[in-house]
Structures are given as C-alpha cells and as structure tokens.
Amino acid sequence: MFTLPDTLEDATDQAIAALGHALDGGLSRLILDLRFDDLKPLPVAYGIAQYLSQRYQSWQALFADAGTAALAKRDWGETDWSLRSVQEGRRAVRPEDQAFLLVAPSVVEVDQLEKLLALAGDRPFIMFNPRLESTEIGIGLTARRLRQRFLNTFTTAYYLQPLEQGALWRCYPQNWQVWRNPQVPETTMQLIYESSDRPSLEQIDQLFRPRTGQSLLSRLQNFFTALRS
C-alpha cells in the first residue's frame, strides 16, 4: 500500500510503480499527472522514460512540438529510445514501437493525438502531465467534445494535486483519495474521502466546507513545497 508522498522523488517513484501495476493489469491508455503549476515536466518524464526503456526494447517519447522535443534531446542526452514531435504524424508511431510516452500535451494537439492513437492501436500509450482542460470561449463545442471523447479512453494511473486544505491523490491500483492538512501542529494529514471514482470539484468542496465554511481554490502554491523544488 502506498501513502501520500512527501517529496517529488517519492511522487515520481509512485507514479512509475502505478504505471507498472496498470500495464501489468492489461491497461494500455494511461495518464500520470502531477498538478503543480511550476513543475518542470522533463526531469520527471525522464525517470518515466528510463522505466519504459527497461520494460520495452523499442518505444518512442513524444512531445507537443519540435521545440520541446529538441529541448528533451538536449537535456536527456543520448538515449536508447526515440524522441519525436506529434507533428511528425505517422513517423511518430512506428510499426516496431511497443509503447509511447507523450509528455505534456495541450488541448491544441487533441485532433492529432486521436489520429496517433488510432495508429498505435492497443499498444501502451501513456500521457504524462496532459493539460487538456482548457475552458477558453474560443474553443468550440465540437473541440470540447473531441477532447472529452479522447480523455474518456484513458485511465488515470497516478494523480497528485495540492488543494487549499489538503490534496487529491490517486495511485493505481488504489482508490482516489482526498486528504486534509493537519489541523494542529505535530499531527499528520487525515484521509477524509476514498472512492473508485474521482470526486468532482463540488464533492471536494463539500468535504472541506463543514470545517472551513469556504470554497476551495484550485491549487495552493505553498503546499508541498518539496514537491515543487
């Protein structure tokens, strides 16, 4: 059994372990998500990539654009796996590839990603830190439906998001959990919710409202500072 992590290193190790459990369980479309605004995804993604390199002989790391792919090549140095942009189309999903890791895609790439998923078939396709929830007015209903249809094909294997009063966490195969910050010094965080289903924002708000009488903020920058260092 895993417990709520204290450091970024612990969270990364948990995400990799959750990924392994999910893949062993036959799941192939997976999300690993660390919800920190200032988290740099490439260092964490490199740890995930090293795990995939141990598991698969041939696979690809994919990025939203050529610039990010070039930055990863610079930061990661020589690797045993291929690094490409999703903009390369069919070349980003080779017949010999056994798995794919997509790093930090945005809602802009959803249409292209659906095409890549069709090419990938039932081969493992892992998204790390996707940012596909844009609610901008300029994104029409069709695009929102496309995004939702795309996300509905994935299972969240790992998720960690600081909240104003605690944290939302999921580490597969464990359930979704909501934790409350210590109420007084020298006490530990308290588990206040657990379910196989992800709680909605309204449910989370209700969990904290009896104590605080206030609504939740989306994130708190000074929570889990060690995770953001």
ZAMARGU-4260 file (C-alpha; in steps of 0.2 Angstrom, whole numbers, plus 5000, padded with zeros to 4 digits):
<rodrens>
0) 5000/5000/5000 | 5006/5017/4995 | 5004/5033/5006 | 5003/5051/5002 | 5021/5056/4996
5) 5032/5069/5005 | 5044/5073/4991 | 5044/5075/4972 | 5056/5059/4971 | 5043/5049/4981
10) 5029/5055/4970 | 5039/5050/4954 | 5043/5033/4961 | 5025/5031/4965 | 5020/5036/4948
15) 5031/5024/4940 | 5025/5010/4951 | 5007/5014/4947 | 5011/5014/4929 | 5019/4996/4931
20) 5004/4990/4940 | 4992/4997/4927 | 5002/4989/4912 | 5003/4973/4921 | 4984/4973/4923
25) 4981/4975/4905 | 4978/4994/4904 | 4985/5002/4889 | 4980/5020/4889 | 4986/5029/4904
30) 4988/5046/4912 | 5001/5051/4925 | 4998/5068/4932 | 5007/5079/4944 | 4997/5095/4946
35) 5009/5108/4951 | 5009/5125/4941 | 5028/5127/4941 | 5033/5109/4939 | 5046/5106/4925
40) 5040/5090/4917 | 5056/5085/4908 | 5066/5079/4923 | 5051/5069/4929 | 5047/5062/4912
45) 5065/5056/4910 | 5063/5045/4925 | 5047/5038/4917 | 5056/5036/4901 | 5070/5026/4910
50) 5057/5014/4917 | 5049/5011/4899 | 5067/5008/4892 | 5069/4994/4904 | 5052/4987/4900
55) 5052/4989/4881 | 5065/4986/4868 | 5058/4999/4856 | 5047/5014/4860 | 5045/5032/4857
60) 5044/5048/4868 | 5033/5060/4860 | 5031/5079/4863 | 5019/5093/4858 | 5031/5102/4846
65) 5048/5101/4838 | 5055/5114/4850 | 5051/5103/4866 | 5057/5088/4858 | 5074/5097/4854
70) 5075/5103/4872 | 5072/5085/4878 | 5086/5079/4867 | 5097/5092/4874 | 5093/5089/4892
75) 5092/5070/4891 | 5107/5067/4880 | 5110/5051/4871 | 5095/5039/4874 | 5090/5021/4870
80) 5073/5027/4864 | 5067/5039/4850 | 5061/5057/4853 | 5049/5064/4841 | 5036/5078/4840
85) 5017/5073/4837 | 5018/5085/4822 | 5028/5072/4813 | 5012/5062/4810 | 5015/5044/4805
90) 5033/5044/4809 | 5029/5047/4827 | 5021/5029/4828 | 5032/5017/4820 | 5027/4999/4817
95) 5041/4992/4828 | 5037/5003/4843 | 5030/4993/4858 | 5024/5009/4868 | 5023/5028/4868
100) 5025/5041/4881 | 5018/5058/4877 | 5024/5072/4888 | 5013/5087/4892 | 5001/5088/4878
105) 4989/5103/4877 | 4971/5104/4870 | 4978/5111/4854 | 4985/5093/4849 | 4970/5083/4853
110) 4964/5081/4835 | 4982/5075/4830 | 4983/5064/4846 | 4967/5054/4841 | 4975/5050/4824
115) 4991/5044/4833 | 4981/5033/4845 | 4972/5025/4830 | 4989/5021/4823 | 4995/5015/4840
120) 4981/5003/4841 | 4981/4993/4858 | 5000/4997/4861 | 5003/5006/4878 | 5001/5025/4876
125) 5005/5035/4892 | 5002/5053/4894 | 5012/5062/4907 | 5005/5079/4913 | 4992/5082/4900
130) 4984/5099/4900 | 4968/5096/4890 | 4955/5105/4901 | 4955/5122/4893 | 4939/5131/4895
135) 4943/5146/4884 | 4927/5153/4875 | 4937/5152/4858 | 4937/5133/4859 | 4920/5127/4852
140) 4908/5114/4857 | 4915/5102/4844 | 4933/5104/4851 | 4927/5101/4869 | 4918/5085/4864
145) 4933/5079/4855 | 4944/5082/4870 | 4931/5073/4882 | 4930/5058/4870 | 4949/5057/4869
150) 4951/5058/4888 | 4937/5045/4891 | 4948/5032/4883 | 4962/5034/4896 | 4963/5028/4914
155) 4972/5039/4927 | 4985/5028/4935 | 4993/5042/4945 | 4987/5059/4951 | 4993/5071/4964
160) 4986/5089/4966 | 4988/5101/4981 | 4972/5109/4987 | 4969/5124/4998 | 4965/5112/5013
165) 4974/5096/5008 | 4977/5085/4992 | 4969/5075/4979 | 4978/5059/4976 | 4977/5043/4966
170) 4990/5029/4965 | 4984/5014/4955 | 4978/5001/4960 | 4972/5011/4975 | 4957/5022/4975
175) 4955/5041/4973 | 4958/5049/4990 | 4956/5066/4997 | 4967/5071/5012 | 4965/5086/5024
180) 4980/5096/5030 | 4985/5094/5049 | 4973/5104/5059 | 4986/5107/5073 | 5005/5106/5073
185) 5013/5089/5076 | 4998/5080/5068 | 4998/5071/5051 | 4987/5073/5036 | 4970/5065/5038
190) 4961/5054/5025 | 4943/5061/5023 | 4937/5053/5007 | 4941/5037/4996 | 4932/5030/4981
195) 4935/5021/4965 | 4928/5036/4956 | 4937/5053/4955 | 4927/5066/4966 | 4920/5081/4957
200) 4925/5099/4962 | 4908/5100/4971 | 4911/5084/4981 | 4928/5090/4986 | 4921/5107/4991
205) 4908/5099/5002 | 4921/5088/5010 | 4930/5104/5017 | 4916/5116/5019 | 4909/5110/5036
210) 4926/5114/5043 | 4930/5130/5034 | 4914/5137/5028 | 4924/5142/5012 | 4926/5136/4995
215) 4942/5128/4988 | 4955/5136/4977 | 4961/5126/4963 | 4979/5125/4970 | 4990/5132/4983
220) 5007/5136/4978 | 5015/5135/4996 | 5008/5117/4998 | 5021/5103/4996 | 5035/5115/4993
225) 5047/5100/4992 | 5037/5093/4978 | 5039/5108/4968 | 5058/5111/4971
</rodrens>
